[in-house]
Amino acid sequence: MHIRTSRLNNGLTVATDSIDRFESASVGIFVNIGSVNESNSQSGLSHFLEHMAFKGTNRRTALEISQAIESVGGHINAYTSKEITAYHAKILKANLDLAIDIVADIISDSKFDEIEFNKEKSVIIQEIKQLNDTPDDLVFDMFQAKCFDGEQLGAQILGSEEEINSYTSADLENYLKTKYSADKMILCASGGINHDDVLSLAENFSSKLTSFNVDQPDEQKYKGGFVFKKKDLEQTHLILGFEGCSNSDSWKYDLCVLSAILGAGMSSRLFQEVREKRGLVYSIFSFMSNYRDTGTFGVYAGCEDNNVQEVINIIRCEFDRIFETLREDEVHKAKTQINASLLMGLESSSSRMERMAHQFLQHKKFFTPQEITEKINAVTKKSVIEVAHRVFSSVPTLAVIGNVNGIEKLYEAFQ
């Protein structure tokens, strides 16, 4: 993995990872702006802006954008997260110039047509309604909101239906002009590409982007607590979690190993105990989310209403058991899993591009796979237990959606 970087006069960083054997190339512009950068009166604007980027520029209509990339067999997409917004495409390497031109066009020259703006309002509102009708997704939003109650990290990325309806196209234009500073962006390309070619293509549009001061969000703090939404469903969906670590915390690799032991894959402790031995769930897994200031660790499960108490008690029991029963072979297996996932990701230009972008925006530097592997291999049984003590001693968060009674007592018993 050989990464080359350049910084343009306007502050935009260009990073490339050339792989001669690849016939494909992935390219994207990643912006260090997400829902955490929104004020209370701007909730959902980061995501709304991402949607509008595909609704036309001064050079292309919405249809022409999709036709141009799909006519050469490529695809283009975007996403908004808590701290990053990304616009990316994957194409054959012969069409790299087209992909960069389109991605740059939608970032630097979007046209906020009033008709398209109003249509997209309806699209986003349908997306919000879809989320509310998808309990195994909604419970994650509920969990996040309770973990960071009153913090911008807890705000819904999509915004609310009322908020979306209140916005004007001028609100989006102003958000773009005050948030999308060139020095908060990185153009990444990976695959069958050449750094100098990518740099030259980036310079063609760099004059349309400028750097300026952007207000930084306040430090985000974990709160924790209990949240329940009563809904008539076939299953109750729940997440039990704690405060995790930030992107910069040195112990994030230890937590990653702990998460893998507890709930990554069919041989994990929770899958074996809750699904295989008892048949109480179809899906159960652990996860961790890392942000600039803090993070979360949690376990998701979906089960029948009358099994909720048993499932939560088993999860609690597995948390407690880790201190006395953790084995060296479990730690070794988890590290092998994580390392294998890292190395297999190197076979995808999209995965390599994403990794570059996130590393730079989070750390202002790049880490080789070897450096990351060394950190993972340095994790020990002792360090995993220490991290388990640290995480499980934080305020718990329990989010539940379903048709179950008395759930508050389960949370009270956990504290």
ZIVEN-V22450 format. One record per pair of residues at least 4 apart in sequence whose C-alpha atoms are under 6 Angstrom apart, sorted by the first residue. I is the first residue (numbers start at 1). GAP is how many residues later the second one is. Records with the same first field share a line. If there is no record, write none. Layout:
I: GAP / GAP
This chain:
2: 15
3: 13 / 14
4: 11 / 12
5: 9 / 10
6: 7 / 8
7: 5 / 6
8: 4
10: 200
11: 171 / 172
12: 170 / 171 / 173 / 174
13: 173
14: 172 / 173
15: 173
16: 172 / 173 / 174 / 179
17: 173
18: 172 / 173 / 174 / 175
19: 172 / 173
20: 172
22: 169 / 170
23: 69 / 70 / 169
24: 67 / 68 / 69 / 167 / 168
25: 65 / 66 / 67 / 68 / 165 / 166 / 167
26: 63 / 64 / 163 / 164 / 323 / 324
27: 61 / 62 / 161 / 162
28: 59 / 60 / 159 / 160
29: 57 / 58 / 157 / 158
30: 55 / 56 / 155 / 156
31: 53 / 54 / 153 / 154
32: 52 / 152
33: 50 / 51 / 52
34: 12 / 47 / 48 / 49 / 50 / 51
35: 11 / 47 / 122
36: 46 / 47 / 116 / 117
37: 180
38: 4 / 5
43: 116
44: 113 / 114 / 115
45: 4
47: 33
53: 53 / 57
54: 8
55: 7
56: 4 / 5 / 6 / 55
57: 52 / 53 / 54
58: 53
60: 4
63: 4
64: 4
66: 4
67: 4
69: 5
70: 4 / 5
74: 16 / 17
75: 14 / 15
76: 12 / 13
77: 11
78: 8 / 9 / 10
79: 6 / 7
80: 5
93: 99
100: 4
101: 4
104: 4
105: 4
106: 4
108: 100
113: 4
125: 36
131: 7
132: 6
135: 4
143: 256
144: 10
145: 4 / 9
146: 78
147: 75 / 76 / 77
148: 5 / 6 / 74 / 75
149: 5
175: 4
176: 4
179: 35
181: 29 / 30 / 31
182: 27 / 28 / 29
183: 28
188: 165
189: 164
190: 159 / 163
191: 158
220: 73
224: 171 / 172 / 173
225: 172
226: 171 / 172
227: 172
228: 171 / 172 / 173
229: 172
230: 171 / 172 / 173
231: 171 / 172
232: 171
233: 169
235: 68 / 69
236: 66 / 67 / 68 / 69 / 165 / 166
237: 65 / 163 / 164
238: 62 / 63 / 161 / 162
239: 60 / 61 / 159 / 160
240: 58 / 59 / 157 / 158
241: 56 / 57 / 155 / 156
242: 54 / 55 / 154 / 155
243: 52 / 53
244: 51 / 52 / 53
245: 4 / 45 / 49 / 50
246: 44 / 45 / 46 / 47 / 48 / 49
247: 43 / 44 / 45
253: 123
254: 125 / 130
257: 77
259: 4 / 27
260: 4 / 74
261: 7 / 73
262: 6 / 7 / 8
263: 5 / 7 / 22 / 23
264: 4
266: 5
270: 4
271: 4
272: 4
273: 4
274: 4 / 6
275: 4 / 5 / 6
281: 21 / 22
283: 18
284: 16 / 17
285: 14 / 15
286: 12 / 13
287: 10 / 11
288: 8 / 9
289: 6 / 7
290: 5
291: 4
305: 99
321: 4
322: 4
323: 62
336: 4
340: 4
345: 6
346: 6
358: 4
359: 4 / 7
360: 4 / 5 / 6
369: 4
388: 4
389: 4
